[in-house]
Amino acid sequence: MNPEKYLLLNWKRVLIIIIAWVVAVILHNLTYALFYEYFSKTGGDEPVFFIIAVIIIPLYFIIAIIYTIINKIKKK
């Protein structure tokens, strides 16, 4: 596995990360709105897209930033 393929940031990848985060937030809100009756009866919420938007995408972005910085320092 080549980590540079997935972790080395460029402007295109940053834009994809931002779009993925916005899509996850929209899908979370849309899912909650469509199934509001069910969630209000059970007292729950839609967790999948919420976890993707709040934990997974920011964690990936932080790891990718650290990897990119270390890679740039090693090349110098």
PyMOL Python script that loads the backbone (N, CA, C, O; Angstrom):
from pymol import cmd

cmd.read_pdbstr("""\
ATOM      1  N   MET A   1       0.846  -1.187   0.000  1.00  0.00           N
ATOM      2  CA  MET A   1       0.000   0.000   0.000  1.00  0.00           C
ATOM      3  C   MET A   1       0.886   1.243   0.000  1.00  0.00           C
ATOM      4  O   MET A   1       1.843   1.332   0.769  1.00  0.00           O
ATOM      5  N   ASN A   2       0.568   2.177  -0.847  1.00  0.00           N
ATOM      6  CA  ASN A   2       1.307   3.419  -0.957  1.00  0.00           C
ATOM      7  C   ASN A   2       0.568   4.516  -0.183  1.00  0.00           C
ATOM      8  O   ASN A   2      -0.479   4.983  -0.632  1.00  0.00           O
ATOM      9  N   PRO A   3       1.103   4.937   0.981  1.00  0.00           N
ATOM     10  CA  PRO A   3       0.377   5.951   1.769  1.00  0.00           C
ATOM     11  C   PRO A   3       0.324   7.313   1.082  1.00  0.00           C
ATOM     12  O   PRO A   3      -0.569   8.110   1.370  1.00  0.00           O
ATOM     13  N   GLU A   4       1.263   7.592   0.182  1.00  0.00           N
ATOM     14  CA  GLU A   4       1.239   8.884  -0.498  1.00  0.00           C
ATOM     15  C   GLU A   4      -0.013   9.041  -1.352  1.00  0.00           C
ATOM     16  O   GLU A   4      -0.506  10.151  -1.549  1.00  0.00           O
ATOM     17  N   LYS A   5      -0.515   7.936  -1.849  1.00  0.00           N
ATOM     18  CA  LYS A   5      -1.716   7.987  -2.683  1.00  0.00           C
ATOM     19  C   LYS A   5      -2.922   8.496  -1.893  1.00  0.00           C
ATOM     20  O   LYS A   5      -3.793   9.166  -2.449  1.00  0.00           O
ATOM     21  N   TYR A   6      -2.971   8.179  -0.607  1.00  0.00           N
ATOM     22  CA  TYR A   6      -4.130   8.537   0.210  1.00  0.00           C
ATOM     23  C   TYR A   6      -3.881   9.682   1.192  1.00  0.00           C
ATOM     24  O   TYR A   6      -4.828  10.348   1.609  1.00  0.00           O
ATOM     25  N   LEU A   7      -2.634   9.917   1.563  1.00  0.00           N
ATOM     26  CA  LEU A   7      -2.365  10.868   2.640  1.00  0.00           C
ATOM     27  C   LEU A   7      -1.670  12.155   2.214  1.00  0.00           C
ATOM     28  O   LEU A   7      -1.701  13.138   2.954  1.00  0.00           O
ATOM     29  N   LEU A   8      -1.051  12.174   1.052  1.00  0.00           N
ATOM     30  CA  LEU A   8      -0.355  13.382   0.626  1.00  0.00           C
ATOM     31  C   LEU A   8      -1.374  14.385   0.088  1.00  0.00           C
ATOM     32  O   LEU A   8      -2.088  14.104  -0.874  1.00  0.00           O
ATOM     33  N   LEU A   9      -1.431  15.542   0.714  1.00  0.00           N
ATOM     34  CA  LEU A   9      -2.449  16.532   0.357  1.00  0.00           C
ATOM     35  C   LEU A   9      -2.009  17.389  -0.818  1.00  0.00           C
ATOM     36  O   LEU A   9      -0.833  17.721  -0.969  1.00  0.00           O
ATOM     37  N   ASN A  10      -2.976  17.732  -1.635  1.00  0.00           N
ATOM     38  CA  ASN A  10      -2.836  18.767  -2.648  1.00  0.00           C
ATOM     39  C   ASN A  10      -4.167  19.524  -2.662  1.00  0.00           C
ATOM     40  O   ASN A  10      -5.086  19.180  -1.918  1.00  0.00           O
ATOM     41  N   TRP A  11      -4.268  20.540  -3.496  1.00  0.00           N
ATOM     42  CA  TRP A  11      -5.481  21.363  -3.469  1.00  0.00           C
ATOM     43  C   TRP A  11      -6.709  20.586  -3.907  1.00  0.00           C
ATOM     44  O   TRP A  11      -7.807  20.815  -3.399  1.00  0.00           O
ATOM     45  N   LYS A  12      -6.532  19.675  -4.839  1.00  0.00           N
ATOM     46  CA  LYS A  12      -7.667  18.863  -5.291  1.00  0.00           C
ATOM     47  C   LYS A  12      -8.181  17.975  -4.162  1.00  0.00           C
ATOM     48  O   LYS A  12      -9.392  17.862  -3.970  1.00  0.00           O
ATOM     49  N   ARG A  13      -7.285  17.348  -3.419  1.00  0.00           N
ATOM     50  CA  ARG A  13      -7.688  16.475  -2.326  1.00  0.00           C
ATOM     51  C   ARG A  13      -8.344  17.276  -1.196  1.00  0.00           C
ATOM     52  O   ARG A  13      -9.303  16.803  -0.587  1.00  0.00           O
ATOM     53  N   VAL A  14      -7.847  18.466  -0.913  1.00  0.00           N
ATOM     54  CA  VAL A  14      -8.459  19.314   0.122  1.00  0.00           C
ATOM     55  C   VAL A  14      -9.885  19.683  -0.284  1.00  0.00           C
ATOM     56  O   VAL A  14     -10.794  19.686   0.547  1.00  0.00           O
ATOM     57  N   LEU A  15     -10.074  19.991  -1.561  1.00  0.00           N
ATOM     58  CA  LEU A  15     -11.416  20.320  -2.051  1.00  0.00           C
ATOM     59  C   LEU A  15     -12.343  19.119  -1.929  1.00  0.00           C
ATOM     60  O   LEU A  15     -13.509  19.275  -1.564  1.00  0.00           O
ATOM     61  N   ILE A  16     -11.841  17.921  -2.229  1.00  0.00           N
ATOM     62  CA  ILE A  16     -12.640  16.707  -2.101  1.00  0.00           C
ATOM     63  C   ILE A  16     -13.024  16.469  -0.637  1.00  0.00           C
ATOM     64  O   ILE A  16     -14.150  16.062  -0.351  1.00  0.00           O
ATOM     65  N   ILE A  17     -12.096  16.719   0.286  1.00  0.00           N
ATOM     66  CA  ILE A  17     -12.385  16.551   1.716  1.00  0.00           C
ATOM     67  C   ILE A  17     -13.477  17.518   2.161  1.00  0.00           C
ATOM     68  O   ILE A  17     -14.386  17.139   2.900  1.00  0.00           O
ATOM     69  N   ILE A  18     -13.386  18.757   1.714  1.00  0.00           N
ATOM     70  CA  ILE A  18     -14.397  19.757   2.083  1.00  0.00           C
ATOM     71  C   ILE A  18     -15.766  19.373   1.525  1.00  0.00           C
ATOM     72  O   ILE A  18     -16.776  19.471   2.222  1.00  0.00           O
ATOM     73  N   ILE A  19     -15.795  18.941   0.276  1.00  0.00           N
ATOM     74  CA  ILE A  19     -17.065  18.534  -0.337  1.00  0.00           C
ATOM     75  C   ILE A  19     -17.631  17.311   0.384  1.00  0.00           C
ATOM     76  O   ILE A  19     -18.837  17.243   0.620  1.00  0.00           O
ATOM     77  N   ALA A  20     -16.781  16.348   0.737  1.00  0.00           N
ATOM     78  CA  ALA A  20     -17.247  15.155   1.451  1.00  0.00           C
ATOM     79  C   ALA A  20     -17.827  15.527   2.804  1.00  0.00           C
ATOM     80  O   ALA A  20     -18.823  14.943   3.230  1.00  0.00           O
ATOM     81  N   TRP A  21     -17.217  16.491   3.489  1.00  0.00           N
ATOM     82  CA  TRP A  21     -17.734  16.923   4.784  1.00  0.00           C
ATOM     83  C   TRP A  21     -19.110  17.583   4.623  1.00  0.00           C
ATOM     84  O   TRP A  21     -20.029  17.307   5.394  1.00  0.00           O
ATOM     85  N   VAL A  22     -19.241  18.445   3.627  1.00  0.00           N
ATOM     86  CA  VAL A  22     -20.525  19.121   3.395  1.00  0.00           C
ATOM     87  C   VAL A  22     -21.604  18.103   3.030  1.00  0.00           C
ATOM     88  O   VAL A  22     -22.735  18.208   3.503  1.00  0.00           O
ATOM     89  N   VAL A  23     -21.267  17.126   2.199  1.00  0.00           N
ATOM     90  CA  VAL A  23     -22.227  16.092   1.817  1.00  0.00           C
ATOM     91  C   VAL A  23     -22.655  15.273   3.037  1.00  0.00           C
ATOM     92  O   VAL A  23     -23.834  14.951   3.181  1.00  0.00           O
ATOM     93  N   ALA A  24     -21.704  14.934   3.917  1.00  0.00           N
ATOM     94  CA  ALA A  24     -22.049  14.165   5.116  1.00  0.00           C
ATOM     95  C   ALA A  24     -22.980  14.965   6.031  1.00  0.00           C
ATOM     96  O   ALA A  24     -23.914  14.406   6.606  1.00  0.00           O
ATOM     97  N   VAL A  25     -22.734  16.249   6.166  1.00  0.00           N
ATOM     98  CA  VAL A  25     -23.607  17.096   6.998  1.00  0.00           C
ATOM     99  C   VAL A  25     -25.001  17.182   6.386  1.00  0.00           C
ATOM    100  O   VAL A  25     -26.001  17.073   7.095  1.00  0.00           O
ATOM    101  N   ILE A  26     -25.068  17.376   5.084  1.00  0.00           N
ATOM    102  CA  ILE A  26     -26.370  17.471   4.409  1.00  0.00           C
ATOM    103  C   ILE A  26     -27.125  16.145   4.517  1.00  0.00           C
ATOM    104  O   ILE A  26     -28.327  16.134   4.782  1.00  0.00           O
ATOM    105  N   LEU A  27     -26.420  15.029   4.313  1.00  0.00           N
ATOM    106  CA  LEU A  27     -27.078  13.728   4.417  1.00  0.00           C
ATOM    107  C   LEU A  27     -27.572  13.450   5.840  1.00  0.00           C
ATOM    108  O   LEU A  27     -28.634  12.856   6.026  1.00  0.00           O
ATOM    109  N   HIS A  28     -26.805  13.879   6.833  1.00  0.00           N
ATOM    110  CA  HIS A  28     -27.252  13.718   8.223  1.00  0.00           C
ATOM    111  C   HIS A  28     -28.551  14.487   8.448  1.00  0.00           C
ATOM    112  O   HIS A  28     -29.517  13.943   8.982  1.00  0.00           O
ATOM    113  N   ASN A  29     -28.568  15.751   8.039  1.00  0.00           N
ATOM    114  CA  ASN A  29     -29.766  16.577   8.245  1.00  0.00           C
ATOM    115  C   ASN A  29     -30.945  16.075   7.415  1.00  0.00           C
ATOM    116  O   ASN A  29     -32.083  16.090   7.883  1.00  0.00           O
ATOM    117  N   LEU A  30     -30.682  15.636   6.197  1.00  0.00           N
ATOM    118  CA  LEU A  30     -31.747  15.128   5.341  1.00  0.00           C
ATOM    119  C   LEU A  30     -32.335  13.836   5.899  1.00  0.00           C
ATOM    120  O   LEU A  30     -33.554  13.661   5.909  1.00  0.00           O
ATOM    121  N   THR A  31     -31.481  12.940   6.359  1.00  0.00           N
ATOM    122  CA  THR A  31     -31.961  11.690   6.947  1.00  0.00           C
ATOM    123  C   THR A  31     -32.785  11.958   8.198  1.00  0.00           C
ATOM    124  O   THR A  31     -33.829  11.340   8.407  1.00  0.00           O
ATOM    125  N   TYR A  32     -32.312  12.877   9.024  1.00  0.00           N
ATOM    126  CA  TYR A  32     -33.063  13.204  10.237  1.00  0.00           C
ATOM    127  C   TYR A  32     -34.417  13.824   9.884  1.00  0.00           C
ATOM    128  O   TYR A  32     -35.429  13.518  10.515  1.00  0.00           O
ATOM    129  N   ALA A  33     -34.430  14.696   8.873  1.00  0.00           N
ATOM    130  CA  ALA A  33     -35.684  15.344   8.495  1.00  0.00           C
ATOM    131  C   ALA A  33     -36.673  14.344   7.893  1.00  0.00           C
ATOM    132  O   ALA A  33     -37.871  14.413   8.165  1.00  0.00           O
ATOM    133  N   LEU A  34     -36.173  13.423   7.080  1.00  0.00           N
ATOM    134  CA  LEU A  34     -37.072  12.449   6.448  1.00  0.00           C
ATOM    135  C   LEU A  34     -37.652  11.457   7.440  1.00  0.00           C
ATOM    136  O   LEU A  34     -38.793  11.021   7.285  1.00  0.00           O
ATOM    137  N   PHE A  35     -36.887  11.098   8.448  1.00  0.00           N
ATOM    138  CA  PHE A  35     -37.338  10.113   9.436  1.00  0.00           C
ATOM    139  C   PHE A  35     -37.576  10.760  10.802  1.00  0.00           C
ATOM    140  O   PHE A  35     -37.336  10.139  11.838  1.00  0.00           O
ATOM    141  N   TYR A  36     -38.043  11.994  10.800  1.00  0.00           N
ATOM    142  CA  TYR A  36     -38.263  12.736  12.040  1.00  0.00           C
ATOM    143  C   TYR A  36     -39.262  12.024  12.956  1.00  0.00           C
ATOM    144  O   TYR A  36     -39.065  11.969  14.170  1.00  0.00           O
ATOM    145  N   GLU A  37     -40.311  11.492  12.382  1.00  0.00           N
ATOM    146  CA  GLU A  37     -41.323  10.800  13.188  1.00  0.00           C
ATOM    147  C   GLU A  37     -40.710   9.616  13.933  1.00  0.00           C
ATOM    148  O   GLU A  37     -40.969   9.419  15.120  1.00  0.00           O
ATOM    149  N   TYR A  38     -39.908   8.840  13.237  1.00  0.00           N
ATOM    150  CA  TYR A  38     -39.272   7.678  13.863  1.00  0.00           C
ATOM    151  C   TYR A  38     -38.302   8.108  14.961  1.00  0.00           C
ATOM    152  O   TYR A  38     -38.296   7.545  16.056  1.00  0.00           O
ATOM    153  N   PHE A  39     -37.479   9.117  14.651  1.00  0.00           N
ATOM    154  CA  PHE A  39     -36.493   9.554  15.641  1.00  0.00           C
ATOM    155  C   PHE A  39     -37.149  10.218  16.848  1.00  0.00           C
ATOM    156  O   PHE A  39     -36.642  10.106  17.964  1.00  0.00           O
ATOM    157  N   SER A  40     -38.265  10.905  16.639  1.00  0.00           N
ATOM    158  CA  SER A  40     -38.940  11.527  17.781  1.00  0.00           C
ATOM    159  C   SER A  40     -39.606  10.478  18.669  1.00  0.00           C
ATOM    160  O   SER A  40     -39.706  10.673  19.880  1.00  0.00           O
ATOM    161  N   LYS A  41     -40.061   9.375  18.087  1.00  0.00           N
ATOM    162  CA  LYS A  41     -40.662   8.302  18.886  1.00  0.00           C
ATOM    163  C   LYS A  41     -39.604   7.538  19.677  1.00  0.00           C
ATOM    164  O   LYS A  41     -39.826   7.175  20.832  1.00  0.00           O
ATOM    165  N   THR A  42     -38.476   7.301  19.061  1.00  0.00           N
ATOM    166  CA  THR A  42     -37.434   6.506  19.721  1.00  0.00           C
ATOM    167  C   THR A  42     -36.495   7.370  20.553  1.00  0.00           C
ATOM    168  O   THR A  42     -35.731   6.846  21.363  1.00  0.00           O
ATOM    169  N   GLY A  43     -36.542   8.680  20.365  1.00  0.00           N
ATOM    170  CA  GLY A  43     -35.656   9.568  21.111  1.00  0.00           C
ATOM    171  C   GLY A  43     -34.227   9.514  20.629  1.00  0.00           C
ATOM    172  O   GLY A  43     -33.312   9.889  21.362  1.00  0.00           O
ATOM    173  N   GLY A  44     -34.017   9.056  19.411  1.00  0.00           N
ATOM    174  CA  GLY A  44     -32.665   8.906  18.878  1.00  0.00           C
ATOM    175  C   GLY A  44     -32.345   9.939  17.825  1.00  0.00           C
ATOM    176  O   GLY A  44     -33.057  10.927  17.645  1.00  0.00           O
ATOM    177  N   ASP A  45     -31.265   9.685  17.145  1.00  0.00           N
ATOM    178  CA  ASP A  45     -30.803  10.554  16.081  1.00  0.00           C
ATOM    179  C   ASP A  45     -30.086   9.686  15.065  1.00  0.00           C
ATOM    180  O   ASP A  45     -29.832   8.512  15.333  1.00  0.00           O
ATOM    181  N   GLU A  46     -29.760  10.224  13.929  1.00  0.00           N
ATOM    182  CA  GLU A  46     -29.067   9.485  12.888  1.00  0.00           C
ATOM    183  C   GLU A  46     -27.566   9.589  13.132  1.00  0.00           C
ATOM    184  O   GLU A  46     -27.007  10.673  12.968  1.00  0.00           O
ATOM    185  N   PRO A  47     -26.889   8.504  13.519  1.00  0.00           N
ATOM    186  CA  PRO A  47     -25.499   8.609  13.936  1.00  0.00           C
ATOM    187  C   PRO A  47     -24.459   8.422  12.835  1.00  0.00           C
ATOM    188  O   PRO A  47     -23.334   8.899  12.989  1.00  0.00           O
ATOM    189  N   VAL A  48     -24.781   7.757  11.743  1.00  0.00           N
ATOM    190  CA  VAL A  48     -23.753   7.361  10.776  1.00  0.00           C
ATOM    191  C   VAL A  48     -23.116   8.569  10.113  1.00  0.00           C
ATOM    192  O   VAL A  48     -21.900   8.743  10.193  1.00  0.00           O
ATOM    193  N   PHE A  49     -23.904   9.401   9.466  1.00  0.00           N
ATOM    194  CA  PHE A  49     -23.344  10.557   8.775  1.00  0.00           C
ATOM    195  C   PHE A  49     -22.808  11.593   9.764  1.00  0.00           C
ATOM    196  O   PHE A  49     -21.890  12.347   9.443  1.00  0.00           O
ATOM    197  N   PHE A  50     -23.379  11.626  10.954  1.00  0.00           N
ATOM    198  CA  PHE A  50     -22.873  12.524  11.989  1.00  0.00           C
ATOM    199  C   PHE A  50     -21.452  12.132  12.389  1.00  0.00           C
ATOM    200  O   PHE A  50     -20.580  12.994  12.499  1.00  0.00           O
ATOM    201  N   ILE A  51     -21.216  10.845  12.606  1.00  0.00           N
ATOM    202  CA  ILE A  51     -19.881  10.372  12.980  1.00  0.00           C
ATOM    203  C   ILE A  51     -18.901  10.599  11.840  1.00  0.00           C
ATOM    204  O   ILE A  51     -17.750  10.965  12.076  1.00  0.00           O
ATOM    205  N   ILE A  52     -19.346  10.386  10.606  1.00  0.00           N
ATOM    206  CA  ILE A  52     -18.470  10.640   9.461  1.00  0.00           C
ATOM    207  C   ILE A  52     -18.073  12.112   9.408  1.00  0.00           C
ATOM    208  O   ILE A  52     -16.905  12.430   9.188  1.00  0.00           O
ATOM    209  N   ALA A  53     -19.040  13.013   9.609  1.00  0.00           N
ATOM    210  CA  ALA A  53     -18.768  14.445   9.493  1.00  0.00           C
ATOM    211  C   ALA A  53     -17.988  15.003  10.674  1.00  0.00           C
ATOM    212  O   ALA A  53     -17.189  15.924  10.503  1.00  0.00           O
ATOM    213  N   VAL A  54     -18.205  14.466  11.858  1.00  0.00           N
ATOM    214  CA  VAL A  54     -17.604  15.057  13.054  1.00  0.00           C
ATOM    215  C   VAL A  54     -16.290  14.383  13.455  1.00  0.00           C
ATOM    216  O   VAL A  54     -15.404  15.038  14.006  1.00  0.00           O
ATOM    217  N   ILE A  55     -16.157  13.088  13.187  1.00  0.00           N
ATOM    218  CA  ILE A  55     -14.968  12.371  13.657  1.00  0.00           C
ATOM    219  C   ILE A  55     -14.070  11.916  12.507  1.00  0.00           C
ATOM    220  O   ILE A  55     -12.881  12.234  12.495  1.00  0.00           O
ATOM    221  N   ILE A  56     -14.615  11.181  11.551  1.00  0.00           N
ATOM    222  CA  ILE A  56     -13.787  10.508  10.554  1.00  0.00           C
ATOM    223  C   ILE A  56     -13.127  11.486   9.593  1.00  0.00           C
ATOM    224  O   ILE A  56     -11.915  11.413   9.394  1.00  0.00           O
ATOM    225  N   ILE A  57     -13.878  12.391   8.996  1.00  0.00           N
ATOM    226  CA  ILE A  57     -13.292  13.318   8.022  1.00  0.00           C
ATOM    227  C   ILE A  57     -12.285  14.266   8.681  1.00  0.00           C
ATOM    228  O   ILE A  57     -11.200  14.443   8.127  1.00  0.00           O
ATOM    229  N   PRO A  58     -12.579  14.885   9.832  1.00  0.00           N
ATOM    230  CA  PRO A  58     -11.553  15.721  10.458  1.00  0.00           C
ATOM    231  C   PRO A  58     -10.305  14.937  10.886  1.00  0.00           C
ATOM    232  O   PRO A  58      -9.189  15.442  10.764  1.00  0.00           O
ATOM    233  N   LEU A  59     -10.485  13.720  11.380  1.00  0.00           N
ATOM    234  CA  LEU A  59      -9.339  12.901  11.769  1.00  0.00           C
ATOM    235  C   LEU A  59      -8.472  12.571  10.561  1.00  0.00           C
ATOM    236  O   LEU A  59      -7.246  12.653  10.638  1.00  0.00           O
ATOM    237  N   TYR A  60      -9.092  12.200   9.452  1.00  0.00           N
ATOM    238  CA  TYR A  60      -8.344  11.945   8.219  1.00  0.00           C
ATOM    239  C   TYR A  60      -7.597  13.195   7.781  1.00  0.00           C
ATOM    240  O   TYR A  60      -6.438  13.112   7.375  1.00  0.00           O
ATOM    241  N   PHE A  61      -8.243  14.350   7.857  1.00  0.00           N
ATOM    242  CA  PHE A  61      -7.613  15.605   7.435  1.00  0.00           C
ATOM    243  C   PHE A  61      -6.401  15.931   8.306  1.00  0.00           C
ATOM    244  O   PHE A  61      -5.363  16.339   7.784  1.00  0.00           O
ATOM    245  N   ILE A  62      -6.513  15.758   9.612  1.00  0.00           N
ATOM    246  CA  ILE A  62      -5.391  16.017  10.520  1.00  0.00           C
ATOM    247  C   ILE A  62      -4.236  15.069  10.243  1.00  0.00           C
ATOM    248  O   ILE A  62      -3.083  15.496  10.193  1.00  0.00           O
ATOM    249  N   ILE A  63      -4.531  13.784  10.061  1.00  0.00           N
ATOM    250  CA  ILE A  63      -3.477  12.813   9.765  1.00  0.00           C
ATOM    251  C   ILE A  63      -2.811  13.140   8.432  1.00  0.00           C
ATOM    252  O   ILE A  63      -1.590  13.038   8.310  1.00  0.00           O
ATOM    253  N   ALA A  64      -3.597  13.530   7.436  1.00  0.00           N
ATOM    254  CA  ALA A  64      -3.040  13.874   6.131  1.00  0.00           C
ATOM    255  C   ALA A  64      -2.166  15.128   6.204  1.00  0.00           C
ATOM    256  O   ALA A  64      -1.139  15.202   5.529  1.00  0.00           O
ATOM    257  N   ILE A  65      -2.560  16.109   7.010  1.00  0.00           N
ATOM    258  CA  ILE A  65      -1.738  17.314   7.180  1.00  0.00           C
ATOM    259  C   ILE A  65      -0.400  16.941   7.816  1.00  0.00           C
ATOM    260  O   ILE A  65       0.653  17.379   7.351  1.00  0.00           O
ATOM    261  N   ILE A  66      -0.438  16.144   8.865  1.00  0.00           N
ATOM    262  CA  ILE A  66       0.799  15.738   9.543  1.00  0.00           C
ATOM    263  C   ILE A  66       1.688  14.947   8.590  1.00  0.00           C
ATOM    264  O   ILE A  66       2.896  15.180   8.544  1.00  0.00           O
ATOM    265  N   TYR A  67       1.119  14.022   7.833  1.00  0.00           N
ATOM    266  CA  TYR A  67       1.898  13.234   6.886  1.00  0.00           C
ATOM    267  C   TYR A  67       2.514  14.119   5.807  1.00  0.00           C
ATOM    268  O   TYR A  67       3.672  13.931   5.435  1.00  0.00           O
ATOM    269  N   THR A  68       1.744  15.081   5.306  1.00  0.00           N
ATOM    270  CA  THR A  68       2.245  15.975   4.268  1.00  0.00           C
ATOM    271  C   THR A  68       3.391  16.826   4.794  1.00  0.00           C
ATOM    272  O   THR A  68       4.389  17.009   4.096  1.00  0.00           O
ATOM    273  N   ILE A  69       3.272  17.344   6.000  1.00  0.00           N
ATOM    274  CA  ILE A  69       4.342  18.162   6.587  1.00  0.00           C
ATOM    275  C   ILE A  69       5.600  17.330   6.792  1.00  0.00           C
ATOM    276  O   ILE A  69       6.699  17.778   6.464  1.00  0.00           O
ATOM    277  N   ILE A  70       5.451  16.127   7.330  1.00  0.00           N
ATOM    278  CA  ILE A  70       6.616  15.259   7.541  1.00  0.00           C
ATOM    279  C   ILE A  70       7.254  14.891   6.213  1.00  0.00           C
ATOM    280  O   ILE A  70       8.480  14.846   6.107  1.00  0.00           O
ATOM    281  N   ASN A  71       6.454  14.632   5.215  1.00  0.00           N
ATOM    282  CA  ASN A  71       6.979  14.281   3.885  1.00  0.00           C
ATOM    283  C   ASN A  71       7.738  15.459   3.288  1.00  0.00           C
ATOM    284  O   ASN A  71       8.795  15.257   2.692  1.00  0.00           O
ATOM    285  N   LYS A  72       7.239  16.669   3.428  1.00  0.00           N
ATOM    286  CA  LYS A  72       7.927  17.858   2.898  1.00  0.00           C
ATOM    287  C   LYS A  72       9.235  18.105   3.635  1.00  0.00           C
ATOM    288  O   LYS A  72      10.226  18.491   3.015  1.00  0.00           O
ATOM    289  N   ILE A  73       9.257  17.887   4.956  1.00  0.00           N
ATOM    290  CA  ILE A  73      10.479  18.081   5.739  1.00  0.00           C
ATOM    291  C   ILE A  73      11.536  17.041   5.358  1.00  0.00           C
ATOM    292  O   ILE A  73      12.719  17.370   5.271  1.00  0.00           O
ATOM    293  N   LYS A  74      11.126  15.804   5.134  1.00  0.00           N
ATOM    294  CA  LYS A  74      12.071  14.751   4.756  1.00  0.00           C
ATOM    295  C   LYS A  74      12.689  15.005   3.390  1.00  0.00           C
ATOM    296  O   LYS A  74      13.847  14.654   3.163  1.00  0.00           O
ATOM    297  N   LYS A  75      11.936  15.609   2.477  1.00  0.00           N
ATOM    298  CA  LYS A  75      12.454  15.868   1.134  1.00  0.00           C
ATOM    299  C   LYS A  75      13.483  16.986   1.130  1.00  0.00           C
ATOM    300  O   LYS A  75      14.306  17.058   0.217  1.00  0.00           O
ATOM    301  N   LYS A  76      13.456  17.857   2.127  1.00  0.00           N
ATOM    302  CA  LYS A  76      14.421  18.953   2.184  1.00  0.00           C
ATOM    303  C   LYS A  76      15.667  18.487   2.801  1.00  0.00           C
ATOM    304  O   LYS A  76      16.613  19.262   2.943  1.00  0.00           O
TER     305      LYS A  76
END
""", "prot")
cmd.dss("prot")
cmd.show_as("cartoon", "prot")
cmd.util.cbc("prot")
cmd.orient("prot")
